[in-house]
Amino acid sequence: MRSYNRRVFGRLDATSPLLKLYGTLVAIEIALKDAGLQCGKKGHDFHAAVSGVPFQPSTISVSQNVVQALTALQIDNGLAKGDNYPGIRYLKHVSDGIAPASSNADVQAALDEANKLVRELDREWTQAGQPHGPVVP
């Protein structure tokens, strides 16, 4: 039973790193799509959008770090996929007594990387004078 997930999403627990991570990834995806970029075949692959256009290598590197942090998270059918982040809704959390599982620290690590990507995208779009930034107004 996944009481952690139901509590986080059902009560919109703003203190939860999982809810913050999910919301941040949604904001990144929407900002990239607003900029006219394609987010992969499934529509949730933010790294495909970032690496498929002339972003600076530092931004591409941070995006790859987000993917790596996501793929360390345990979900129903194994590890989360960087090209389909909505799967983190089915996170296996240690508080649910399901093994293998992810901890708040694992989720926070992914959130920290996602926040770095937001800052990188904002920086690039500001420097380029793009009208669609910032990622989170």
DSSP file (Angstrom, degrees, kcal/mol; ACC not computed):
  #  RESIDUE AA STRUCTURE BP1 BP2  ACC     N-H-->O    O-->H-N    N-H-->O    O-->H-N    TCO  KAPPA ALPHA  PHI   PSI    X-CA   Y-CA   Z-CA
    1    1 A M              0   0    0      0, 0.0     2,-0.8     0, 0.0     3,-0.2   0.000 360.0 360.0 360.0 138.0    0.0    0.0    0.0
    2    2 A R     >  +     0   0    0      1,-0.2     4,-1.8     2,-0.1     5,-0.2  -0.613 360.0 152.2-106.4  70.6    1.3    3.4   -0.9
    3    3 A S  H  > S+     0   0    0     -2,-0.8     4,-2.4     1,-0.2     5,-0.2   0.838  71.2  61.2 -69.4 -31.1    0.0    5.6    1.8
    4    4 A Y  H  > S+     0   0    0     -3,-0.2     4,-2.6     2,-0.2    -1,-0.2   0.956 107.6  43.1 -58.9 -51.3    2.9    8.0    1.4
    5    5 A N  H  > S+     0   0    0     86,-0.2     4,-2.7     1,-0.2     5,-0.5   0.916 114.0  49.8 -62.7 -45.2    2.0    8.8   -2.2
    6    6 A R  H  X S+     0   0    0     -4,-1.8     4,-2.2     1,-0.2     5,-0.3   0.895 113.4  47.2 -62.9 -38.8   -1.7    9.1   -1.5
    7    7 A R  H  X S+     0   0    0     -4,-2.4     4,-2.1     3,-0.2     6,-0.4   0.940 113.7  47.0 -66.9 -47.6   -1.0   11.5    1.4
    8    8 A V  H  <>S+     0   0    0     -4,-2.6     5,-1.8    -5,-0.2     4,-0.4   0.946 124.5  30.0 -60.7 -51.3    1.4   13.7   -0.6
    9    9 A F  H  <5S+     0   0    0     -4,-2.7    -1,-0.2     3,-0.2    -2,-0.2   0.848 120.8  51.5 -81.3 -34.2   -0.8   14.1   -3.6
   10   10 A G  H  <5S+     0   0    0     -4,-2.2    -3,-0.2    -5,-0.5    -2,-0.2   0.877 121.9  30.7 -70.6 -38.1   -4.1   13.8   -1.9
   11   11 A R  T  <5S-     0   0    0     -4,-2.1     3,-0.2    -5,-0.3    -1,-0.2   0.430 103.2-127.0 -98.3  -0.3   -3.4   16.5    0.7
   12   12 A L  T   5 -     0   0    0     -4,-0.4     2,-1.1     1,-0.2    -3,-0.2   0.956  28.7-157.7  49.0  56.6   -1.1   18.5   -1.6
   13   13 A D    > < -     0   0    0     -5,-1.8     3,-2.0    -6,-0.4     6,-0.3  -0.510  10.0-167.0 -69.0  97.3    1.6   18.3    1.1
   14   14 A A  T 3  S+     0   0    0     -2,-1.1    -1,-0.2     1,-0.3    -2,-0.1   0.604  83.1  62.5 -66.4 -11.7    3.7   21.3    0.2
   15   15 A T  T 3  S+     0   0    0     -7,-0.0    -1,-0.3     4,-0.0    -2,-0.1   0.579  81.4 102.8 -87.0  -9.2    6.5   20.1    2.6
   16   16 A S    <>  -     0   0    0     -3,-2.0     4,-2.1     1,-0.2     5,-0.2  -0.577  64.3-149.9 -79.5 128.5    7.0   16.9    0.6
   17   17 A P  H  > S+     0   0    0      0, 0.0     4,-2.7     0, 0.0     5,-0.2   0.814  98.0  60.0 -64.6 -27.3   10.0   16.8   -1.7
   18   18 A L  H  > S+     0   0    0      2,-0.2     4,-2.7     1,-0.2     5,-0.2   0.941 107.0  43.5 -65.4 -46.6    8.0   14.4   -3.9
   19   19 A L  H  > S+     0   0    0     -6,-0.3     4,-2.6     2,-0.2     5,-0.2   0.914 115.5  49.1 -65.2 -41.9    5.3   16.9   -4.6
   20   20 A K  H  X S+     0   0    0     -4,-2.1     4,-2.3    -7,-0.2    -2,-0.2   0.913 112.5  48.6 -62.7 -42.4    7.9   19.7   -5.1
   21   21 A L  H  X S+     0   0    0     -4,-2.7     4,-2.5     2,-0.2     5,-0.2   0.944 112.6  47.1 -62.8 -48.3    9.9   17.5   -7.5
   22   22 A Y  H  X S+     0   0    0     -4,-2.7     4,-2.2     1,-0.2    -2,-0.2   0.935 113.8  47.7 -60.8 -46.5    6.8   16.6   -9.5
   23   23 A G  H  X S+     0   0    0     -4,-2.6     4,-2.2     1,-0.2    -1,-0.2   0.882 111.2  51.3 -62.5 -38.8    5.6   20.2   -9.7
   24   24 A T  H  X S+     0   0    0     -4,-2.3     4,-2.3    -5,-0.2    -1,-0.2   0.909 110.1  48.9 -65.2 -42.4    9.1   21.4  -10.7
   25   25 A L  H  X S+     0   0    0     -4,-2.5     4,-2.5     2,-0.2    -2,-0.2   0.880 110.1  51.5 -66.0 -37.5    9.3   18.8  -13.5
   26   26 A V  H  X S+     0   0    0     -4,-2.2     4,-2.7    -5,-0.2    -2,-0.2   0.931 110.2  49.7 -62.1 -44.6    5.9   19.8  -14.8
   27   27 A A  H  X S+     0   0    0     -4,-2.2     4,-2.5     2,-0.2    -2,-0.2   0.898 110.8  49.5 -61.9 -41.2    6.9   23.5  -14.8
   28   28 A I  H  X S+     0   0    0     -4,-2.3     4,-2.5     2,-0.2     5,-0.2   0.944 111.8  48.5 -61.8 -47.5   10.1   22.6  -16.7
   29   29 A E  H  X S+     0   0    0     -4,-2.5     4,-2.4     1,-0.2    -2,-0.2   0.926 113.0  46.9 -59.2 -46.8    8.1   20.6  -19.3
   30   30 A I  H  X S+     0   0    0     -4,-2.7     4,-2.8     1,-0.2    -1,-0.2   0.912 111.7  51.0 -64.1 -42.4    5.6   23.3  -19.8
   31   31 A A  H  X S+     0   0    0     -4,-2.5     4,-1.4     2,-0.2    -1,-0.2   0.914 111.2  48.1 -62.0 -42.6    8.3   26.0  -20.1
   32   32 A L  H  <>S+     0   0    0     -4,-2.5     5,-2.4     1,-0.2    -1,-0.2   0.909 113.3  47.3 -64.5 -41.3   10.1   23.9  -22.7
   33   33 A K  H ><5S+     0   0    0     -4,-2.4     3,-1.7     1,-0.2    -2,-0.2   0.880 108.2  55.1 -67.8 -37.4    6.9   23.3  -24.7
   34   34 A D  H 3<5S+     0   0    0     -4,-2.8    -1,-0.2     1,-0.3    -2,-0.2   0.814 103.6  56.7 -62.0 -28.8    6.0   27.0  -24.5
   35   35 A A  T 3<5S-     0   0    0     -4,-1.4    -1,-0.3    -5,-0.2    -2,-0.2   0.411 125.5-106.8 -81.9   2.2    9.4   27.7  -26.1
   36   36 A G  T < 5S+     0   0    0     -3,-1.7     2,-0.3     1,-0.3    -3,-0.2   0.669  73.0 141.6  84.2  17.5    8.3   25.4  -28.9
   37   37 A L      < -     0   0    0     -5,-2.4     2,-0.4    -6,-0.1    -1,-0.3  -0.680  50.4-123.9 -96.6 148.1   10.5   22.5  -28.0
   38   38 A Q        -     0   0    0     -2,-0.3     2,-0.5    11,-0.1    14,-0.1  -0.738  10.6-152.5 -89.6 134.0    9.6   18.8  -28.3
   39   39 A C        -     0   0    0     -2,-0.4     6,-2.7     1,-0.3     4,-0.5  -0.415  53.0 -84.0-103.8  55.6    9.8   16.8  -25.1
   40   40 A G        -     0   0    0     -2,-0.5     3,-0.4     3,-0.2    -1,-0.3   0.014  62.5 -56.5  74.2 179.1   10.4   13.4  -26.7
   41   41 A K  S    S+     0   0    0      1,-0.2    -1,-0.2    -3,-0.1    -2,-0.1   0.841 137.2  43.8 -65.8 -36.7    8.0   10.8  -28.1
   42   42 A K  S    S-     0   0    0     41,-0.2    -1,-0.2    -3,-0.1    -2,-0.2   0.571 109.5-121.1 -87.6  -9.3    6.0   10.5  -24.9
   43   43 A G  S    S+     0   0    0     -4,-0.5    -3,-0.2    -3,-0.4    -2,-0.1   0.517  96.1  81.3  85.1   4.9    5.9   14.2  -24.3
   44   44 A H        +     0   0    0     39,-0.4     2,-1.3    -5,-0.2    41,-0.8   0.211  53.7 109.6-125.5  13.9    7.6   14.1  -20.9
   45   45 A D     >  +     0   0    0     -6,-2.7     4,-1.3     1,-0.2     3,-0.5  -0.669  34.2 170.0 -95.7  82.3   11.3   13.8  -21.9
   46   46 A F  H  > S+     0   0    0     -2,-1.3     4,-2.3    36,-0.3    -1,-0.2   0.828  75.3  60.3 -62.3 -32.2   12.6   17.2  -20.9
   47   47 A H  H  > S+     0   0    0     35,-0.4     4,-3.1     1,-0.2     5,-0.2   0.878 100.1  54.8 -66.5 -36.0   16.2   16.1  -21.5
   48   48 A A  H  > S+     0   0    0     -3,-0.5     4,-1.1     1,-0.2    -1,-0.2   0.900 110.2  47.5 -61.1 -39.5   15.4   15.4  -25.1
   49   49 A A  H  < S+     0   0    0     -4,-1.3     4,-0.3     2,-0.2    -2,-0.2   0.920 115.6  43.9 -67.1 -43.4   14.2   18.9  -25.5
   50   50 A V  H ><>S+     0   0    0     -4,-2.3     3,-0.8     1,-0.2     5,-0.6   0.910 118.6  42.0 -69.8 -42.2   17.3   20.4  -23.7
   51   51 A S  H 3<5S+     0   0    0     -4,-3.1    -1,-0.2     1,-0.2    -2,-0.2   0.619 106.8  63.9 -82.6 -11.0   19.8   18.3  -25.5
   52   52 A G  T 3<5S+     0   0    0     -4,-1.1    -1,-0.2    -5,-0.2    -2,-0.2   0.417 101.7  50.0 -93.5   2.2   18.2   18.6  -28.9
   53   53 A V  T < 5S-     0   0    0     -3,-0.8     2,-2.7    -4,-0.3   -16,-0.0  -0.831 104.6 -80.8-132.2 170.7   18.6   22.4  -29.3
   54   54 A P  T   5 +     0   0    0      0, 0.0     2,-0.2     0, 0.0    -3,-0.1  -0.263  68.1 149.4 -77.0  59.6   21.6   24.7  -28.9
   55   55 A F      < -     0   0    0     -2,-2.7    66,-0.0    -5,-0.6    -5,-0.0  -0.530  57.2 -90.9 -79.2 158.3   21.6   25.0  -25.1
   56   56 A Q    >>  -     0   0    0     -2,-0.2     4,-2.0     1,-0.1     3,-0.8  -0.348  34.6-112.8 -67.0 150.6   24.9   25.6  -23.4
   57   57 A P  H 3> S+     0   0    0      0, 0.0     4,-2.5     0, 0.0     5,-0.2   0.824 116.6  59.6 -55.5 -32.5   26.8   22.4  -22.4
   58   58 A S  H 3> S+     0   0    0      2,-0.2     4,-2.1     1,-0.2     5,-0.1   0.896 106.4  46.7 -64.8 -37.9   26.3   23.4  -18.7
   59   59 A T  H <> S+     0   0    0     -3,-0.8     4,-2.3     2,-0.2    -1,-0.2   0.906 112.4  49.4 -69.6 -41.7   22.6   23.3  -19.1
   60   60 A I  H  X S+     0   0    0     -4,-2.0     4,-2.1     2,-0.2    -2,-0.2   0.900 110.8  51.3 -63.3 -40.1   22.7   20.0  -20.9
   61   61 A S  H  X S+     0   0    0     -4,-2.5     4,-2.0     2,-0.2    -2,-0.2   0.913 109.8  48.3 -63.9 -43.9   24.9   18.6  -18.2
   62   62 A V  H  X S+     0   0    0     -4,-2.1     4,-1.9     2,-0.2    -1,-0.2   0.901 109.8  53.2 -63.9 -40.0   22.5   19.7  -15.4
   63   63 A S  H  X S+     0   0    0     -4,-2.3     4,-2.0     1,-0.2    -1,-0.2   0.908 108.0  50.4 -60.9 -41.5   19.6   18.2  -17.4
   64   64 A Q  H  X S+     0   0    0     -4,-2.1     4,-2.5     1,-0.2    -1,-0.2   0.870 106.4  55.7 -64.0 -36.1   21.5   14.9  -17.5
   65   65 A N  H  X S+     0   0    0     -4,-2.0     4,-2.3     2,-0.2    -1,-0.2   0.876 105.7  51.7 -63.3 -36.8   22.1   15.1  -13.8
   66   66 A V  H  X S+     0   0    0     -4,-1.9     4,-2.6    47,-0.2    -2,-0.2   0.937 109.1  50.2 -63.3 -45.9   18.3   15.4  -13.3
   67   67 A V  H  X S+     0   0    0     -4,-2.0     4,-2.4     1,-0.2    -2,-0.2   0.927 111.1  48.8 -58.0 -45.9   17.8   12.3  -15.4
   68   68 A Q  H  < S+     0   0    0     -4,-2.5     4,-0.4     1,-0.2    -1,-0.2   0.900 111.4  49.1 -62.5 -41.0   20.4   10.4  -13.3
   69   69 A A  H >< S+     0   0    0     -4,-2.3     3,-0.9     1,-0.2     4,-0.2   0.891 111.7  49.7 -66.2 -38.3   18.8   11.5  -10.1
   70   70 A L  H >< S+     0   0    0     -4,-2.6     3,-2.0     1,-0.2    10,-0.5   0.905 104.9  56.8 -65.5 -41.0   15.3   10.4  -11.3
   71   71 A T  T 3< S+     0   0    0     -4,-2.4    -1,-0.2     1,-0.3    -2,-0.2   0.528  98.0  63.6 -74.1  -1.7   16.6    7.0  -12.4
   72   72 A A  T <  S+     0   0    0     -3,-0.9     2,-0.3    -4,-0.4    -1,-0.3   0.524  83.7  98.6 -90.2  -8.5   17.8    6.3   -8.9
   73   73 A L  S <  S-     0   0    0     -3,-2.0     7,-2.7    -4,-0.2     2,-0.4  -0.636  73.4-130.3 -85.8 136.1   14.2    6.5   -7.6
   74   74 A Q  E     +A   79   0A   0     -2,-0.3    18,-2.8    18,-0.3    28,-0.3  -0.712  34.4 167.1 -85.9 127.8   12.3    3.3   -7.0
   75   75 A I  E >   -AB  78  91A   0      3,-3.3     3,-1.7    -2,-0.4    16,-0.2  -0.696  52.3 -73.4-127.3-176.0    8.8    3.0   -8.5
   76   76 A D  T 3  S+     0   0    0     14,-0.8    15,-0.1    11,-0.3     3,-0.1   0.877 127.8  33.8 -46.8 -52.7    6.3    0.2   -9.1
   77   77 A N  T 3  S-     0   0    0      2,-0.1     2,-0.5     1,-0.1    -1,-0.3  -0.097 128.0 -76.6-104.1  36.1    8.1   -1.5  -12.0
   78   78 A G  E <  S+A   75   0A   0     -3,-1.7    -3,-3.3    22,-0.1     2,-0.3  -0.942  93.5   3.8 118.9-127.3   11.7   -0.9  -11.0
   79   79 A L  E    S-A   74   0A   0     -2,-0.5    -5,-0.2    -5,-0.2    -8,-0.1  -0.728  77.7-102.3-100.4 149.3   13.5    2.4  -11.4
   80   80 A A        -     0   0    0     -7,-2.7     2,-0.5   -10,-0.5     5,-0.1  -0.221  36.0-123.3 -62.1 158.5   12.0    5.7  -12.6
   81   81 A K    >   -     0   0    0      3,-0.4     3,-1.3     1,-0.1     6,-0.2  -0.907   3.2-146.4-110.5 133.6   12.7    6.7  -16.2
   82   82 A G  T 3  S+     0   0    0     -2,-0.5     3,-0.4     1,-0.3   -35,-0.4   0.729 100.6  55.0 -68.1 -22.1   14.3   10.0  -17.0
   83   83 A D  T 3  S+     0   0    0      1,-0.2   -39,-0.4   -38,-0.1    -1,-0.3   0.355 116.7  35.3 -93.9   7.3   12.4   10.2  -20.3
   84   84 A N    X   +     0   0    0     -3,-1.3     3,-1.8   -41,-0.1    -3,-0.4  -0.380  66.1 171.9-155.5  66.3    9.0    9.7  -18.5
   85   85 A Y  G >   +     0   0    0    -41,-0.8     3,-2.5    -3,-0.4     4,-0.2   0.696  64.1  81.9 -59.2 -23.6    9.1   11.5  -15.2
   86   86 A P  G >  S+     0   0    0      0, 0.0     3,-1.9     0, 0.0    -1,-0.3   0.735  75.0  78.5 -57.0 -17.4    5.3   11.1  -14.4
   87   87 A G  G X  S+     0   0    0     -3,-1.8     3,-2.0     1,-0.3   -11,-0.3   0.708  72.2  79.0 -60.9 -18.9    6.2    7.6  -13.2
   88   88 A I  G X  S+     0   0    0     -3,-2.5     3,-1.5     1,-0.3    -1,-0.3   0.657  73.1  78.5 -67.3 -11.3    7.5    9.1  -10.0
   89   89 A R  G <  S+     0   0    0     -3,-1.9    -1,-0.3     1,-0.3    -2,-0.2   0.784  92.1  53.5 -61.5 -24.1    3.9    9.3   -8.9
   90   90 A Y  G <  S+     0   0    0     -3,-2.0   -14,-0.8    -4,-0.2    -1,-0.3  -0.071  82.6 157.6-102.5  32.0    4.2    5.6   -8.1
   91   91 A L  B <   -B   75   0A   0     -3,-1.5     2,-0.7   -16,-0.2   -16,-0.3  -0.270  41.7-134.4 -57.0 137.3    7.3    6.1   -5.9
   92   92 A K        -     0   0    0    -18,-2.8    10,-3.7   -88,-0.1     2,-0.3  -0.890  29.0-161.8 -92.3 113.9    8.0    3.3   -3.4
   93   93 A H  B > > -c  102   0B   0     -2,-0.7     3,-2.1     8,-0.2     5,-0.8  -0.777  25.3-127.9-104.1 142.8    8.8    5.2   -0.2
   94   94 A V  G > 5S+     0   0    0      8,-2.2     3,-1.6    -2,-0.3     9,-0.1   0.800 106.6  65.9 -57.6 -30.2   10.6    3.7    2.8
   95   95 A S  G 3 5S+     0   0    0      1,-0.3    -1,-0.3     2,-0.1     8,-0.1   0.677  94.1  60.5 -68.4 -15.3    7.8    4.8    5.1
   96   96 A D  G < 5S-     0   0    0     -3,-2.1    -1,-0.3     2,-0.2    -2,-0.2   0.521 108.9-122.8 -88.0  -5.6    5.5    2.4    3.3
   97   97 A G  T < 5 +     0   0    0     -3,-1.6     2,-0.5    -4,-0.3    -3,-0.1   0.737  65.7 137.5  72.3  21.9    7.6   -0.6    4.3
   98   98 A I      < -     0   0    0     -5,-0.8    -1,-0.3   -97,-0.1    -2,-0.2  -0.871  49.3-117.4-102.0 130.7    8.0   -1.7    0.6
   99   99 A A  S    S+     0   0    0     -2,-0.5     2,-0.1    -3,-0.1    -6,-0.1  -0.937  91.3  32.4-119.7 144.9   11.5   -2.8   -0.5
  100  100 A P  S    S+     0   0    0      0, 0.0     2,-0.3     0, 0.0   -22,-0.1   0.660  91.8 154.9 -71.5 156.2   13.4   -1.7   -2.4
  101  101 A A        -     0   0    0     -2,-0.1     2,-0.3   -10,-0.0    -8,-0.2  -0.933  39.6-114.7-146.8 165.6   12.3    1.9   -1.8
  102  102 A S  B     -c   93   0B   0    -10,-3.7    -8,-2.2   -28,-0.3     2,-0.2  -0.752  24.7-141.1-104.3 152.1   13.4    5.5   -2.0
  103  103 A S     >  -     0   0    0     -2,-0.3     4,-2.0   -10,-0.2     5,-0.2  -0.551  31.6-102.6-102.9 170.8   13.9    7.9    0.9
  104  104 A N  H  > S+     0   0    0      1,-0.2     4,-3.0     2,-0.2     5,-0.2   0.863 123.9  57.8 -59.2 -35.0   13.2   11.6    1.3
  105  105 A A  H  > S+     0   0    0      2,-0.2     4,-2.1     1,-0.2    -1,-0.2   0.884 104.5  50.5 -64.0 -38.3   16.9   12.2    0.8
  106  106 A D  H  > S+     0   0    0      2,-0.2     4,-1.6     1,-0.2    -1,-0.2   0.926 114.2  43.8 -63.4 -44.8   16.7   10.4   -2.6
  107  107 A V  H  X S+     0   0    0     -4,-2.0     4,-2.5     1,-0.2    -2,-0.2   0.906 112.0  53.2 -67.7 -41.5   13.8   12.5   -3.7
  108  108 A Q  H  X S+     0   0    0     -4,-3.0     4,-2.9     1,-0.2    -1,-0.2   0.873 104.9  55.4 -61.7 -37.4   15.4   15.6   -2.3
  109  109 A A  H  X S+     0   0    0     -4,-2.1     4,-1.8     2,-0.2    -1,-0.2   0.911 109.9  45.8 -61.8 -42.0   18.6   14.9   -4.4
  110  110 A A  H  X S+     0   0    0     -4,-1.6     4,-2.4   -41,-0.2    -2,-0.2   0.897 112.4  51.3 -67.1 -39.7   16.4   14.7   -7.5
  111  111 A L  H  X S+     0   0    0     -4,-2.5     4,-2.6     2,-0.2    -2,-0.2   0.910 106.9  53.6 -63.0 -42.3   14.6   17.9   -6.5
  112  112 A D  H  X S+     0   0    0     -4,-2.9     4,-1.6     1,-0.2    -1,-0.2   0.912 111.0  46.2 -59.2 -42.5   17.9   19.7   -6.0
  113  113 A E  H  X S+     0   0    0     -4,-1.8     4,-1.9     2,-0.2   -47,-0.2   0.900 111.0  52.1 -67.5 -40.1   19.0   18.8   -9.5
  114  114 A A  H  X S+     0   0    0     -4,-2.4     4,-2.1     1,-0.2    -2,-0.2   0.896 108.3  51.6 -63.1 -39.4   15.7   19.8  -11.0
  115  115 A N  H  X S+     0   0    0     -4,-2.6     4,-2.1     1,-0.2    -1,-0.2   0.862 106.7  53.9 -65.4 -34.9   16.0   23.2   -9.3
  116  116 A K  H  X S+     0   0    0     -4,-1.6     4,-2.4    -5,-0.2    -1,-0.2   0.894 107.3  51.5 -63.1 -39.4   19.5   23.6  -10.8
  117  117 A L  H  X S+     0   0    0     -4,-1.9     4,-2.9     2,-0.2     5,-0.3   0.905 106.7  53.2 -65.6 -40.6   18.0   23.0  -14.2
  118  118 A V  H  X S+     0   0    0     -4,-2.1     4,-2.7     1,-0.2    17,-0.3   0.944 111.0  47.0 -57.0 -47.7   15.3   25.6  -13.6
  119  119 A R  H  X S+     0   0    0     -4,-2.1     4,-2.4     1,-0.2    -2,-0.2   0.895 112.5  49.6 -62.6 -40.4   18.1   28.1  -12.7
  120  120 A E  H  X S+     0   0    0     -4,-2.4     4,-2.6     2,-0.2     5,-0.2   0.929 112.5  46.4 -64.8 -45.7   20.1   27.1  -15.8
  121  121 A L  H  X S+     0   0    0     -4,-2.9     4,-2.8     1,-0.2     5,-0.3   0.929 113.3  49.5 -62.7 -44.4   17.2   27.5  -18.2
  122  122 A D  H  X S+     0   0    0     -4,-2.7     4,-2.4    -5,-0.3     5,-0.2   0.922 111.6  49.3 -59.5 -43.8   16.2   30.8  -16.6
  123  123 A R  H  X S+     0   0    0     -4,-2.4     4,-2.5    -5,-0.2    -2,-0.2   0.936 113.6  45.3 -62.0 -47.4   19.8   32.0  -17.0
  124  124 A E  H  X S+     0   0    0     -4,-2.6     4,-2.1     1,-0.2    -2,-0.2   0.928 114.8  46.8 -64.0 -45.1   20.1   31.0  -20.6
  125  125 A W  H  <>S+     0   0    0     -4,-2.8     5,-2.7    -5,-0.2     4,-0.5   0.869 112.8  50.0 -68.0 -34.9   16.7   32.4  -21.6
  126  126 A T  H ><5S+     0   0    0     -4,-2.4     3,-1.0    -5,-0.3    -1,-0.2   0.934 111.5  48.1 -66.5 -45.7   17.4   35.7  -19.8
  127  127 A Q  H 3<5S+     0   0    0     -4,-2.5    -2,-0.2     1,-0.3    -1,-0.2   0.857 114.0  47.1 -62.9 -35.0   20.8   36.0  -21.5
  128  128 A A  T 3<5S-     0   0    0     -4,-2.1    -1,-0.3    -5,-0.2    -2,-0.2   0.511 110.6-122.5 -85.2  -4.5   19.2   35.3  -24.9
  129  129 A G  T < 5 +     0   0    0     -3,-1.0    -3,-0.2    -4,-0.5    -4,-0.1   0.814  46.8 174.4  67.8  30.3   16.4   37.7  -24.3
  130  130 A Q    > < -     0   0    0     -5,-2.7     3,-0.7    -6,-0.2    -1,-0.2  -0.489  30.4-145.1 -73.3 137.5   13.8   35.0  -24.8
  131  131 A P  T 3  S+     0   0    0      0, 0.0    -1,-0.1     0, 0.0    -5,-0.0   0.569  89.1  66.0 -79.2  -7.4   10.2   36.1  -24.1
  132  132 A H  T 3  S+     0   0    0     -7,-0.1   -98,-0.1   -97,-0.0   -97,-0.1   0.506  85.1 129.2 -97.3  -3.2    9.1   32.7  -22.6
  133  133 A G    <   +     0   0    0     -3,-0.7     2,-0.1    -8,-0.1   -11,-0.1  -0.385  21.2  65.5 -86.8 172.2   11.2   32.6  -19.4
  134  134 A P        -     0   0    0      0, 0.0   -15,-0.1     0, 0.0   -16,-0.0   0.655  61.2-140.3 -78.3 171.3   11.4   32.2  -16.5
  135  135 A V  S    S+     0   0    0    -17,-0.3  -104,-0.1     1,-0.3   -16,-0.1   0.936  98.9  28.2 -60.6 -47.1   10.4   28.6  -16.0
  136  136 A V              0   0    0      1,-0.1    -1,-0.3   -18,-0.1    -3,-0.0  -0.900 360.0 360.0-118.0 100.6    8.5   29.5  -12.8
  137  137 A P              0   0    0      0, 0.0    -1,-0.1     0, 0.0    -2,-0.1   0.500 360.0 360.0 -64.6 360.0    7.1   33.1  -13.0
